[in-house]
Amino acid sequence: MKVCKFGGTSVASATQIKKVVDIVLSDKERKIVVVSAPGKRSSDDTKVTDLLIELANRALNNEDTTEACANVIARYEEIAQELNIDPKIIETIRQDIEQRVQSSKEDEVLFMDSMKAAGEDNNAKLIAAYFQSLGVEARYVSPKEGGLLVNERPARVQALPEGDEQLAKLKDEKGIIVFPGFFGFTKNGTLRTFNRGGSDITGSLLAAATDATLYENFTDVDSVFAANPMVVDEPEAIKEMTYREMRELAYAGFSVFHDEALMPAFRKSVPVCIKNTNNPEAPGTMIVSERKKPSNRPVVGIAADDGFATLYVDKYLMNQELGFGRKLLEILEDEGISFEHTPSGIDNMSVILRTEYLTPENEKRVIERVQEELQPDHVHLEKDLSMVVLVGEGMRHTLGLASRAAGAISRSGASIQMINQGSSEVSLVFGILTADETRVLKSLYDEFFK
């Protein structure tokens, strides 16, 4: 039994949804279908999720929502008409969206979650209706009915294992299950959305809970590439990689697959295959626990991601001050800021942060608290940093790899702000200025793949 997930571009229009249905029906093992909200039909189009966010903001600001609501419904109506589905489905979608707009706005975060989730939820209803119109036994299953449980606020949303027993029952149902991605429900019935790549997470959770033989993640590329094809010309395709390699690459900016989505599949050792909806015959990229054959390259892929900042703290004899690092990280914890890396020296410590968690207010509080509570000689925050990550299981067995990487960065004309190698030696991270990111990525690719 296979679980397959289709991303936003794969379900953006009637033409794309027909491809999805053909793919599902071409393999009897494809049992559970996880769908995203309709994405962009062209580069200048607007995703349904963005339309819903605009609608939600208008509702929160007590503005007229008539046009914004009509824009959302029009997308579904166009798809339904082209698929020749019973118009009743549009009335169902209209009522659902209008009901969400009129729901409680006391908690703005939960209201926004409910509005955003309408994209996936209603697309799953529509796609299930299309299967049925073709005479296929299929039905829509909501995360509440299916048993996808998540934790309560204010903690970061995560799936609860208590829901797995209910989710596992889906594999025994007759016909095809169409399941919306991106969100789940707390035990008290509150809807919460996952963070980035939420539909990937849903698909992985279902694959793990149902002990699927394969989790297929359909997107708009033939495979995962060794580097960003928007930066590097015709990068090499990766045929097979391990969970750890994909996790490291996804963390560092590989948008094909969200890093959190790997964890459920990894825990149950469910193989994952990245495939292309527009070219389903392509083999794609397999993500497995261990390769069948060792890779002949030490580096499997190179990724880069911007949006980082470094909190620099200097204090003479810091290494002799018991609990200094813990106290520094506790300050960040109190402000709700997670850290990415903590490279340090004898008398200094750096904490790498994502700027998305920073605001002018909490930046000021962090600096003030560090100065007051830790009494450093110097503290400051530096932004506009990128992390470039080299990933490969074979790196640990390769001599001189860090030297080659540093040389490639030097030849690009960039300076290295930070170096960090994980204890597993699967990844090597370089902190650089964001302005140098493109040049560095190209230089590293040339060094290890040409």
Secondary structure, DSSP 8 states (H G I E B T S, - for coil): -EEEEE-GGGGSSHHHHHHHHHHHHT-TTEEEEEE-----SSTT---HHHHHHHHHHHHHTT---HHHHHHHHHHHHHHHHHHT--THHHHHHHHHHHHHHTS--SSHHHHHHHHHHHHHHHHHHHHHHHHHHTT--EEE--HHHHT-BB--TTS---B-GGGHHHHHGGGGSSSEEEEE-SEEE-TTS-EEE-STTHHHHHHHHHHHHTT-SEEEEEESSSSEESS-TTTSSS--EESEEEHHHHHHHHHTT-TTS-GGGHHHHHHHT--EEEEETT-TTS--EEEESS-SS--S-S--EEEEEEEEEEEEEE-TTGGGSTTHHHHHHHHHHHTT--EEE--B-SSEEEEEEEGGG--HHHHHHHHHHHHHHH--SEEEEEEEEEEEEEE-GGGGG-TTHHHHHHHHHHHTT----EEEE-TTSSEEEEEEEGGGHHHHHHHHHHHHH-
